Amino acid sequence: MDIVKVFAIVLTISGMVLLTFACLAFVQGSGTLLGVDIAQRGYTVVPFLLGMIFFLAGIYLFKNLLSGSTTRRTRD
């Protein structure tokens, strides 16, 4: 299995997990969620941003894998 495929899968799944956590934390409000203390709703921004970055990076890698290659080839 290609390392880029594995990395894309890991990024996409971790992005989905972080986005799910951020949504649950936002809905719950303040308190403790899965052992993490959430004092304000603003603290859910960090997992949301990291989740979006990881998720979009994984999708971008998948898109490049499906469209051909992740490296550019030059013609002589």
C-alpha positions in Angstrom: 0.0 0.0 0.0 1.3 3.4 -0.9 2.3 5.7 2.0 0.4 8.6 0.5 -2.8 6.6 0.5 -2.3 5.7 4.2 -1.5 9.3 5.1 -4.6 10.5 3.2 -6.8 7.9 5.1 -5.3 8.9 8.5 -5.8 12.7 7.8 -9.3 12.2 6.6 -10.4 10.0 9.5 -8.7 12.2 12.1 -10.3 15.3 10.6 -13.7 13.6 10.8 -13.1 12.7 14.5 -12.0 16.2 15.3 -15.0 17.8 13.5 -17.4 15.4 15.3 -15.8 16.3 18.7 -16.1 20.0 17.9 -19.7 19.7 17.0 -20.5 17.7 20.1 -18.6 20.2 22.3 -20.4 23.1 20.7 -23.8 21.6 21.2 -23.1 20.7 24.8 -21.8 24.1 25.8 -19.7 24.3 28.9 -18.7 21.3 31.0 -16.7 18.2 30.4 -16.9 16.2 27.2 -14.9 12.9 26.9 -12.7 14.0 29.8 -11.9 17.4 28.2 -13.0 20.5 30.1 -14.8 23.0 27.9 -15.1 26.2 29.7 -16.6 28.3 26.9 -18.0 27.7 23.4 -15.1 29.6 21.9 -12.8 26.7 22.9 -14.5 24.5 20.3 -12.9 26.6 17.5 -9.5 25.0 17.8 -10.7 21.4 17.2 -13.0 22.6 14.5 -10.1 24.4 12.6 -7.7 21.4 13.1 -10.5 19.1 11.9 -11.1 21.1 8.8 -7.4 21.3 8.0 -6.9 17.6 8.4 -10.1 16.7 6.6 -9.4 19.0 3.6 -5.8 17.9 3.4 -6.9 14.2 3.3 -9.5 15.0 0.6 -6.9 16.9 -1.4 -4.5 13.9 -1.3 -7.3 11.6 -2.4 -8.2 13.9 -5.2 -4.5 14.0 -6.4 -4.3 10.2 -6.2 -7.5 9.7 -8.3 -6.5 12.3 -10.9 -3.1 10.6 -11.6 0.0 11.2 -9.7 1.1 13.4 -6.8 4.3 14.3 -8.5 4.7 16.3 -11.7 6.4 14.6 -14.6 8.4 16.6 -17.0 8.8 15.7 -20.7 12.2 15.8 -22.3 
